[in-house]
Every structure is written in C-alpha cells, then in structure tokens.
Amino acid sequence: QHTVSEGNMVWQDGSITAAVRWATNNPDVITLVILDEVDHLQPEVQSLLHGVLEGDLLQFNGDELRMPPNVRFVATANTSGYGDISGRHSAAKVSDSAFTSRWSVTYEVTHLPPEAEERVLIKAGAPAGLAAHAVAVANETRVEGASVSQPIVLRQLLAWASGCRSSDDPKHAWGWRVLANMPEHDRPAVWELTKLKFGW
C-alpha cells in the first residue's frame, strides 16, 4: 500500500505482502495468512486475490513476488459468499464463483458446546456459578424460532465476563454489556430469559 512519509508517497508492505516476504525467507515454516471477514471485501479486491490464492504471483507497486509453497490462506466470513440470508450481516458482499471456488476447503462453524463456552467465560472473568446461566440464555436466542431477531454471540458474553472481572455487579454488567447491546425490540424477551435462567 502507498502511504505518505515526509511528504512523499512511498510503498509500505501490507499484511499479505509482508507475510509472503517472511515466508519466502523462512521456507521451512508454514505461514498462515488470515483474511478476517473476507465477505466484507469489495469484489474488485477479491478479484486481485485470485492469483494469490492459486499460488501464482503477488503483484504490487510494479513489482511481483512468487507465492512460496509454505503459505496457507485462511479466511473467515459471516456468510457463505452468496450474500446474507440471516438479516444480521447486511454489509457482507456477494462474492462471485471465481472467488469462492478458489478456496479448497470450507468449514461451517457454529457456537461452542455449552461446557466449552462456559470455560471460556470463566477464564475471561465470569463467576463460575453464573457462566452456565449466561450460556443457557444465549443458547435460547440461537435456536430456530427463537423469540428474538438477533442471537446473543460469544463476543457479548465475553464483554459481560470482562465486566464481572472488573468488579462490576454481574447483574449490572449483564444489563450494560448484553441487554443494551441487543436490538431494542429484543430486550424484553432477553430480559425474560435472563430472569428465568439466572433467577434474578
């Protein structure tokens, strides 16, 4: 990418270019390049990655780097590349098959098993006796036909756990870090679930 340095436009390696250079200089180490939320990239940017994903040349600033065999690309996305059907990821772009077909393996990842999610929350600061209740509330919002339009995600639960670690009252932390983060029309249903599962 070009950037301004001391009044001049200069080239500065971005994450992909820097990773490819590092991998070239360290051929015995598998190098993972993670493209987070790749379905938010503009289609023309996705097109620029075609050759890179096929192990061809990385072209930039009039220069090029050959992709070393020890580079692996991993992408995360909220959609399958064909647009959002859930109503929760409206900013995601539709990818054409020229892009999606260049990924050799695709995995669909759902929420963690309850016990694992509880352990994550406890490690993040949630009281051990309350973590299971938090996961139980969240899981009620994640099922088909849930009484809410948006599920509670792990990121929200971690914010609650962090508040508990910071000595916030767990009930207050839940209100400010989970309920307040829900769409307004979902809050009454989530509060009813909260009272039921936590006994508040």
Contacts in CASP RR format, 6 or more apart in sequence:
PFRMAT RR
TARGET T0000
AUTHOR 0000-0000-0000
METHOD contacts of the structure
MODEL  1
QHTVSEGNMVWQDGSITAAVRWATNNPDVITLVILDEVDHLQPEVQSLLH
GVLEGDLLQFNGDELRMPPNVRFVATANTSGYGDISGRHSAAKVSDSAFT
SRWSVTYEVTHLPPEAEERVLIKAGAPAGLAAHAVAVANETRVEGASVSQ
PIVLRQLLAWASGCRSSDDPKHAWGWRVLANMPEHDRPAVWELTKLKFGW
1 11 0 8 1.000
1 12 0 8 1.000
1 13 0 8 1.000
1 14 0 8 1.000
2 9 0 8 1.000
2 10 0 8 1.000
2 11 0 8 1.000
2 12 0 8 1.000
2 61 0 8 1.000
3 9 0 8 1.000
3 10 0 8 1.000
3 11 0 8 1.000
3 12 0 8 1.000
4 10 0 8 1.000
5 12 0 8 1.000
11 60 0 8 1.000
11 61 0 8 1.000
13 21 0 8 1.000
15 33 0 8 1.000
16 33 0 8 1.000
16 52 0 8 1.000
16 58 0 8 1.000
17 58 0 8 1.000
17 60 0 8 1.000
17 65 0 8 1.000
19 31 0 8 1.000
19 33 0 8 1.000
19 71 0 8 1.000
20 33 0 8 1.000
20 58 0 8 1.000
20 65 0 8 1.000
20 67 0 8 1.000
20 68 0 8 1.000
20 71 0 8 1.000
21 65 0 8 1.000
22 31 0 8 1.000
23 29 0 8 1.000
23 31 0 8 1.000
23 68 0 8 1.000
23 70 0 8 1.000
23 71 0 8 1.000
24 65 0 8 1.000
24 68 0 8 1.000
26 70 0 8 1.000
27 68 0 8 1.000
27 69 0 8 1.000
27 70 0 8 1.000
28 70 0 8 1.000
29 70 0 8 1.000
30 70 0 8 1.000
30 72 0 8 1.000
31 68 0 8 1.000
31 70 0 8 1.000
31 71 0 8 1.000
31 72 0 8 1.000
32 72 0 8 1.000
32 73 0 8 1.000
32 74 0 8 1.000
33 71 0 8 1.000
33 72 0 8 1.000
33 73 0 8 1.000
33 74 0 8 1.000
34 74 0 8 1.000
34 75 0 8 1.000
34 76 0 8 1.000
35 41 0 8 1.000
35 49 0 8 1.000
35 73 0 8 1.000
35 74 0 8 1.000
35 75 0 8 1.000
35 76 0 8 1.000
36 75 0 8 1.000
36 76 0 8 1.000
37 76 0 8 1.000
37 77 0 8 1.000
37 78 0 8 1.000
38 46 0 8 1.000
38 75 0 8 1.000
38 76 0 8 1.000
38 77 0 8 1.000
39 77 0 8 1.000
39 78 0 8 1.000
39 79 0 8 1.000
39 81 0 8 1.000
39 83 0 8 1.000
39 89 0 8 1.000
39 92 0 8 1.000
39 93 0 8 1.000
39 95 0 8 1.000
40 91 0 8 1.000
40 92 0 8 1.000
40 93 0 8 1.000
41 93 0 8 1.000
42 93 0 8 1.000
43 93 0 8 1.000
43 94 0 8 1.000
43 95 0 8 1.000
43 96 0 8 1.000
43 99 0 8 1.000
46 93 0 8 1.000
46 95 0 8 1.000
46 96 0 8 1.000
46 99 0 8 1.000
47 98 0 8 1.000
47 99 0 8 1.000
49 99 0 8 1.000
49 102 0 8 1.000
50 98 0 8 1.000
50 99 0 8 1.000
50 102 0 8 1.000
51 57 0 8 1.000
51 102 0 8 1.000
52 58 0 8 1.000
52 67 0 8 1.000
52 73 0 8 1.000
53 73 0 8 1.000
53 102 0 8 1.000
53 103 0 8 1.000
54 102 0 8 1.000
55 67 0 8 1.000
55 71 0 8 1.000
56 66 0 8 1.000
56 67 0 8 1.000
57 64 0 8 1.000
57 65 0 8 1.000
57 66 0 8 1.000
57 67 0 8 1.000
58 64 0 8 1.000
58 65 0 8 1.000
58 66 0 8 1.000
58 67 0 8 1.000
75 103 0 8 1.000
77 92 0 8 1.000
78 84 0 8 1.000
78 88 0 8 1.000
78 89 0 8 1.000
78 92 0 8 1.000
79 85 0 8 1.000
79 89 0 8 1.000
79 92 0 8 1.000
80 100 0 8 1.000
80 106 0 8 1.000
80 108 0 8 1.000
81 92 0 8 1.000
81 93 0 8 1.000
81 94 0 8 1.000
81 95 0 8 1.000
81 100 0 8 1.000
82 94 0 8 1.000
82 95 0 8 1.000
82 100 0 8 1.000
83 89 0 8 1.000
83 92 0 8 1.000
83 93 0 8 1.000
83 94 0 8 1.000
84 90 0 8 1.000
84 92 0 8 1.000
88 150 0 8 1.000
111 117 0 8 1.000
111 138 0 8 1.000
111 139 0 8 1.000
111 142 0 8 1.000
111 154 0 8 1.000
112 120 0 8 1.000
112 154 0 8 1.000
114 132 0 8 1.000
114 135 0 8 1.000
114 136 0 8 1.000
114 139 0 8 1.000
117 135 0 8 1.000
117 138 0 8 1.000
117 154 0 8 1.000
117 157 0 8 1.000
118 131 0 8 1.000
118 132 0 8 1.000
118 135 0 8 1.000
119 131 0 8 1.000
120 154 0 8 1.000
120 158 0 8 1.000
121 131 0 8 1.000
121 134 0 8 1.000
121 135 0 8 1.000
121 157 0 8 1.000
121 158 0 8 1.000
121 160 0 8 1.000
121 161 0 8 1.000
122 128 0 8 1.000
122 131 0 8 1.000
122 161 0 8 1.000
124 158 0 8 1.000
124 161 0 8 1.000
124 162 0 8 1.000
124 165 0 8 1.000
125 161 0 8 1.000
125 162 0 8 1.000
125 163 0 8 1.000
125 164 0 8 1.000
125 165 0 8 1.000
126 134 0 8 1.000
126 157 0 8 1.000
126 160 0 8 1.000
126 161 0 8 1.000
126 164 0 8 1.000
126 165 0 8 1.000
126 170 0 8 1.000
127 164 0 8 1.000
127 170 0 8 1.000
130 164 0 8 1.000
130 170 0 8 1.000
130 198 0 8 1.000
131 161 0 8 1.000
133 197 0 8 1.000
133 198 0 8 1.000
133 199 0 8 1.000
134 157 0 8 1.000
134 160 0 8 1.000
134 161 0 8 1.000
134 174 0 8 1.000
134 178 0 8 1.000
134 198 0 8 1.000
135 157 0 8 1.000
136 197 0 8 1.000
137 152 0 8 1.000
137 190 0 8 1.000
137 193 0 8 1.000
137 194 0 8 1.000
137 197 0 8 1.000
137 198 0 8 1.000
138 151 0 8 1.000
138 152 0 8 1.000
138 153 0 8 1.000
138 154 0 8 1.000
138 156 0 8 1.000
138 157 0 8 1.000
140 146 0 8 1.000
140 147 0 8 1.000
140 193 0 8 1.000
140 197 0 8 1.000
141 147 0 8 1.000
141 148 0 8 1.000
141 150 0 8 1.000
141 151 0 8 1.000
141 152 0 8 1.000
141 186 0 8 1.000
141 190 0 8 1.000
141 193 0 8 1.000
142 151 0 8 1.000
142 152 0 8 1.000
147 189 0 8 1.000
147 193 0 8 1.000
148 182 0 8 1.000
148 183 0 8 1.000
148 186 0 8 1.000
148 189 0 8 1.000
148 190 0 8 1.000
149 183 0 8 1.000
149 185 0 8 1.000
149 186 0 8 1.000
150 182 0 8 1.000
150 183 0 8 1.000
150 186 0 8 1.000
152 178 0 8 1.000
152 182 0 8 1.000
152 190 0 8 1.000
156 177 0 8 1.000
156 178 0 8 1.000
156 181 0 8 1.000
157 178 0 8 1.000
159 177 0 8 1.000
159 178 0 8 1.000
159 181 0 8 1.000
160 170 0 8 1.000
160 173 0 8 1.000
160 174 0 8 1.000
160 177 0 8 1.000
160 178 0 8 1.000
162 177 0 8 1.000
163 173 0 8 1.000
163 177 0 8 1.000
164 170 0 8 1.000
164 173 0 8 1.000
168 176 0 8 1.000
171 198 0 8 1.000
171 200 0 8 1.000
174 194 0 8 1.000
174 198 0 8 1.000
178 190 0 8 1.000
179 187 0 8 1.000
179 190 0 8 1.000
179 191 0 8 1.000
179 194 0 8 1.000
182 190 0 8 1.000
194 200 0 8 1.000
END
